[in-house]
Amino acid sequence: MPKEIIYWKQRNGELIDIDKMDITHLRNVLKLLIKRNNKQVQLCPNCNEPKDSIECCGFDATEIDIY
C-alpha cells in the first residue's frame, strides 16, 4: 500500500511534501503550531490559568464523567 502524502501549505500558497522538508523547516513548523495552539488558550481573568484546567479557580467538574 502506498504511503499517504501529506502537504504543508506555505505562506505563499505553495504546497510542500512534509516528508521532503529539511529539519530546520520542520522545527519552524513545529514552533509555529505550538505558538498558534498557545494563542487559542483562554486564560481566567482571576487566576491567569487556562479556563479549562483543574488549576483554574473557576474550574467546573460537574460535567466530567470519571467512570
N, C-alpha and C positions, 0 to 999 in steps of 0.2 A: 504494500500500500504506500503510495507516495506521501511524503511529508507535506503538511499544510503550510503554505507560505503566509506569513503574517507581515503586514507592512506598517511602517511608521510614517505618518504624514508630516512633512517638514513645514516650516512657516511659509515657505514659498509655494506650497501645494504639491511638491514632488514627493512621490512615494518611494520608500527605501525598504528593501527586504531586511528585516531585523537580523536575520542570520548572517548577513553580509556587512553589518555595521562594525566599525572598529571599536575597541574597548573604550576609548575616550568618548566616542559618541554615545555608547551605551550608558556610560556613567552620567553624562549630561542629561540623557533622557530620564534616567532614574531620579536624579536630583529634581528635575522639572516636575515629575509625577509626585514626588514627596511634597514639594512646595505647594502644588495645586491641591493636594489632599489636605494639607495643614490649613490652608486658607478656608476650606469648607467647614471646618470645625467651629461650631458656635460656642463661645465661652459664656459662662454665667457671669452676669454683671456684679454679683455679690462676692463670689469666691474666686473668680477668674479660672475656674476649672471647666473642662468640657461639659456641656449641659447633660450629656447622656452618660457621664462617667459616675461611678459609685462615690467618688470623692466630692462630687458637687453637692452643695448644701441643699439644693432643690431636687435632688435625685428621687424619682418616684419608682419604687419597685413593685407597685401593686399589679402591674400587667406582666410581670416576669414569671414564667412557668418554670419552677425548679424541679419538677418531677417528670 
